Amino acid sequence: MIPIIKPVFGAEEEQVVLQIIRSGQITRGKWTIKFKESFSNYIGATFCHPVCSGTAALYIALKSLGINSQEDVVIVPSMSFMATIDAVILAGGKPVVVDIGEDYCLDPFQLEKAVEKYNPKVVIPVHLFGQPADMEKINKICEEKNILVLEDAAQSHGAEYQGKKTGNLGDMSAFSFYASKNVAMGEGGAILTNRVSLDEKISNWIEFGNHPALNLRITEFQAGIGYWQLQKLDDNNEKRRKIAQLYNEEFKDLPGLVLPKEFEGRKHVYHIYALRHPQRDQIVEKLIENGIGARIYYEYTLHQLRGAEHLDCSFGEQVSKEIFAIPVHPALKDDEVSYIIETVKKVVNNL
Ligand SMILES: Cc1ncc(COP(=O)(O)O)c(C=O)c1O
């Protein structure tokens, strides 16, 4: 089976784990500092706090932005991984779900309607599948109404919007370094911001601060692996982009298939290569039968999953019935990519 995801580790990651074991300093050490500094440099944001998961990063970010009660409305897009909405619920806020657009990210036009109706405190654009959301429009709407913008950049390490990295486009951002992510630590996350007043608040939610908090720290093992993964990120993203371009070229005439599109002014890093087809279930089943780890991302919208309040999300609901993904990770060999291309063509042409 060609897996849908596969982290790519080398000698550097092996060595660093061994070094950390031998050093005896397995948490709160130099690798945590090294990762923190190199990741904030890479993204271009002033402050970076590594934590134990992406869900923890979102939760801490929301608490730091003042989300506490049902009065605090947080807008989330109809399509994302469930952690995006769960973090809002855990922080005590009220999530309101707004539809996505053709880029599979929060639709600024729908956001404008939600802002009028709900007066939200925070908006969470998710750079879904590795494509940046339309941040210029989203930021403009939020600036006018003094709404805070928290980017969910869990899937978009290295993606760019108008030349600027995702994770440095709003008031705060949250990353995940889960095993499948473009920078993989196994488990891990980070919160970034440029604002000193928010930086201090973040620290107090990670560990023993000036109010009760969970311990959500990262270990040296995660940070060491993450440091080396980060050094390889640009090369690995280029590999993902090349495979995606090849797929787009090869699949362009296949009937009924909607291919992912890189929108103008945005650099897509293809964390997930997501396609749509009305006979999605059949295609996924046949691909799996043929040894290709196809998977459905995401079968349900966030309001369906958590019964949350929402505006009209008919596009997201339609997308959730048609969307699926095929492997695009940088560990794919040329013959595996060719096999995937041939098999997808055969399966779609023979429906
Ligand atoms: C969009 C999105 N947000 C949040 C998360 C949560 O991250 P984690 O699994 O590290 O808690 C993930 C990934 O898993 C994700 O894909």
The ligand as an SDF file (V2000), in Angstrom:
LIG
                    3D

 16 16  0  0  0  0  0  0  0  0999 V2000
   -6.3320   22.3730   10.3650 C   0  0  0  0  0  0  0  0  0  0  0  0
   -5.8720   21.7120   11.6230 C   0  0  0  0  0  0  0  0  0  0  0  0
   -6.0140   22.3490   12.7920 N   0  0  0  0  0  0  0  0  0  0  0  0
   -5.6080   21.8110   13.9530 C   0  0  0  0  0  0  0  0  0  0  0  0
   -5.0120   20.5680   13.9970 C   0  0  0  0  0  0  0  0  0  0  0  0
   -4.6580   19.9790   15.3270 C   0  0  0  0  0  0  0  0  0  0  0  0
   -3.3510   19.6170   15.4580 O   0  0  0  0  0  0  0  0  0  0  0  0
   -2.8960   18.3830   16.3950 P   0  0  0  0  0  0  0  0  0  0  0  0
   -3.3340   17.1290   15.7420 O   0  0  0  0  0  0  0  0  0  0  0  0
   -1.3990   18.5400   16.4180 O   0  0  0  0  0  0  0  0  0  0  0  0
   -3.4950   18.5890   17.7320 O   0  0  0  0  0  0  0  0  0  0  0  0
   -4.8000   19.8750   12.7900 C   0  0  0  0  0  0  0  0  0  0  0  0
   -4.1210   18.5800   12.6890 C   0  0  0  0  0  0  0  0  0  0  0  0
   -4.0800   17.5980   13.1510 O   0  0  0  0  0  0  0  0  0  0  0  0
   -5.2600   20.4490   11.5710 C   0  0  0  0  0  0  0  0  0  0  0  0
   -5.1130   19.8050   10.4260 O   0  0  0  0  0  0  0  0  0  0  0  0
  1  2  1  0
  2  3  1  0
  2 15  2  0
  3  4  2  0
  4  5  1  0
  5  6  1  0
  5 12  2  0
  6  7  1  0
  7  8  1  0
  8  9  2  0
  8 10  1  0
  8 11  1  0
 12 13  1  0
 12 15  1  0
 13 14  2  0
 15 16  1  0
M  END
$$$$
